Amino acid sequence: VYQKFLKYDYLSNAVACDELHSFLVDEIARPFRILDLACGDASGIVEALQETPVEYYRGVDLSAPAMDYAARNLASLTCPVELDEADFTAALRNRLREEDIVWISLSLHHLATAEKLAFMRDVRAHIAPDGAFLVYEPARRDGEDRSQYLDRFEKIGRRDWTGLTSEEFAEAMKHVRTCDLPETVSDWHSLGREAGFTA
């Protein structure tokens, strides 16, 4: 199911990685180290890092199979690659070097609000003064509660996820309804400011 979501780009991963690439080329435009949290198979970020001055990549994910795929996908990078099978919430602990770029996509929303804030503060404490924390996550509309968001998400899925079998769709929605805790757009911004980020 995960591979189908990537293949058909149901969650706009490709768009997010295009935006990441543009940011790294246009806004960073200097050699950088990147920490990719909950990296999965790293297929998208490999494209995002092409023709950028990346000098070190570190990916963190809990899934051993994903790490195996990531190792193969990242082989095309010319910089050193480090892969850690670990929970992304612990990835910054005991790290002595500050990170230039911290990227997380479609995983931070699994944490409760207070846990998101604690994690974002941890990132802020371990990021270089001129570094960047980049987040690609689902968001509720302002004024929309979680139940309304989930119903809207499922409606979109029923309309657009035509490549999934009924069993795969049910599996995907079970995950979403069990695990997804998205914030509103305004609350995401508030969390970032409260964690110490300026923009």
C-alpha positions in Angstrom: 0.0 0.0 0.0 2.9 2.4 0.9 4.5 1.8 -2.5 1.2 2.5 -4.3 0.8 5.8 -2.4 4.2 6.7 -3.7 3.7 5.4 -7.2 0.5 7.3 -7.7 1.5 10.3 -5.6 -1.7 10.2 -3.6 -0.3 12.4 -0.8 1.6 14.8 -3.1 5.1 13.6 -2.0 6.5 14.5 -5.4 5.3 18.1 -5.0 6.7 18.3 -1.5 10.1 17.0 -2.8 10.1 19.5 -5.7 9.5 22.3 -3.1 12.3 20.9 -1.0 14.7 20.9 -4.0 13.8 24.5 -4.9 14.4 25.6 -1.3 17.8 23.9 -1.1 18.9 25.4 -4.4 17.4 28.8 -4.1 17.4 29.6 -0.4 20.3 27.5 1.0 22.7 27.6 -2.0 25.7 26.4 0.1 27.1 23.0 1.2 24.8 21.5 3.8 24.2 18.4 5.9 20.6 17.1 6.0 18.8 15.0 8.6 15.8 13.2 7.0 13.5 12.0 9.8 11.1 9.1 9.2 12.8 8.8 5.8 11.0 5.7 4.7 12.6 4.3 1.5 14.1 7.8 0.7 13.0 7.6 -2.9 11.6 11.1 -3.0 14.4 12.9 -1.3 17.0 11.3 -3.7 15.4 13.4 -6.4 15.2 16.4 -4.2 18.9 16.3 -3.5 20.1 16.0 -7.1 22.2 19.0 -8.2 22.4 20.4 -4.7 25.6 20.9 -2.6 24.6 18.3 -0.1 27.7 17.1 1.7 26.2 14.6 4.2 22.9 12.7 4.4 21.5 11.0 7.5 18.2 9.1 7.3 16.3 7.8 10.3 13.3 5.4 10.3 11.9 2.6 12.5 11.3 0.2 9.6 14.1 -2.2 8.8 12.6 -3.0 5.3 12.4 0.7 4.6 16.0 1.1 5.5 17.0 -1.6 3.0 15.1 0.2 0.3 16.6 3.5 1.4 20.2 2.1 1.2 19.6 1.1 -2.4 17.8 4.4 -3.4 20.5 6.5 -1.8 23.4 4.8 -3.5 23.2 7.4 -6.3 24.2 10.2 -3.9 27.9 11.2 -4.1 28.0 12.4 -0.4 28.4 10.1 2.6 25.2 8.4 3.7 24.3 7.3 7.3 21.1 5.3 8.0 19.8 4.7 11.5 17.0 2.3 12.4 15.4 4.4 15.2 12.4 6.4 16.3 12.6 9.9 14.8 11.7 11.5 18.1 15.0 10.2 19.5 17.2 11.0 16.5 18.7 14.2 17.9 19.6 13.0 21.3 23.3 12.7 22.1 24.2 14.5 18.8 27.1 16.8 19.3 27.0 18.4 15.8 24.3 20.9 14.9 22.2 20.0 11.9 22.0 22.3 8.8 18.7 21.0 7.5 16.1 18.9 9.3 13.4 17.5 7.1 10.3 15.5 8.2 7.3 14.5 6.1 4.1 12.8 6.9 5.1 11.6 10.4 5.1 14.4 12.8 1.3 14.5 12.8 1.3 11.1 14.6 2.4 12.9 17.8 0.0 14.6 20.2 0.2 18.4 20.3 2.4 18.5 23.4 4.7 15.9 22.0 5.0 17.8 18.7 6.0 20.9 20.6 8.6 19.0 22.7 10.0 17.5 19.5 10.2 20.8 17.7 12.0 22.3 20.7 14.5 19.5 20.5 15.0 20.2 16.8 15.5 23.9 17.5 18.1 23.1 20.1 20.1 21.0 17.7 19.9 23.1 14.5 22.6 25.5 13.2 21.9 29.2 13.6 21.5 29.5 9.8 19.8 26.1 9.5 16.3 25.2 8.5 13.6 22.9 9.9 11.3 21.9 7.0 8.0 20.2 7.7 5.6 18.6 5.2 2.5 17.4 7.1 -1.3 17.3 6.7 -3.2 20.1 8.3 -6.8 20.6 9.4 -8.5 23.7 8.1 -8.8 26.4 10.7 -12.1 25.7 12.5 -12.1 22.1 11.4 -12.0 19.4 14.2 -10.3 16.0 13.8 -13.5 14.2 13.0 -14.4 16.6 10.2 -10.8 16.4 8.8 -11.0 12.6 8.8 -14.3 12.5 7.0 -13.0 15.0 4.4 -9.8 13.0 4.0 -11.7 9.8 3.5 -14.0 11.4 0.9 -11.0 12.6 -1.1 -9.5 9.2 -0.8 -12.6 7.4 -2.1 -12.7 9.8 -5.1 -8.9 9.8 -6.0 -7.2 6.7 -4.8 -8.4 4.6 -7.7 -5.3 2.4 -7.7 -6.1 0.8 -4.4 -8.2 -2.3 -3.9 -11.1 -2.0 -1.4 -9.0 -3.9 1.1 -6.0 -1.6 0.6 -8.2 1.5 1.0 -9.7 0.1 4.2 -6.1 -0.6 5.5 -5.0 3.0 4.7 -8.0 4.6 6.3 -7.6 2.4 9.4 -4.1 3.8 9.8 -5.3 7.4 9.2 -8.2 7.2 11.6 -6.1 5.5 14.3 -2.8 7.4 14.0 -3.3 10.8 12.4 -3.5 13.8 14.7 -3.0 16.8 12.4 -3.0 20.4 13.7 -4.8 23.3 12.0 -2.7 25.5 9.7 -2.6 28.2 12.4 -1.7 25.8 15.1 1.2 24.4 13.1 2.6 28.0 12.8 2.0 28.6 16.5 3.8 25.5 17.5 6.8 26.5 15.4 7.0 29.9 17.0 6.6 28.5 20.5 9.4 26.1 19.7 11.6 29.0 18.9 11.5 29.2 15.1 11.1 32.6 13.5 9.5 31.8 10.1 
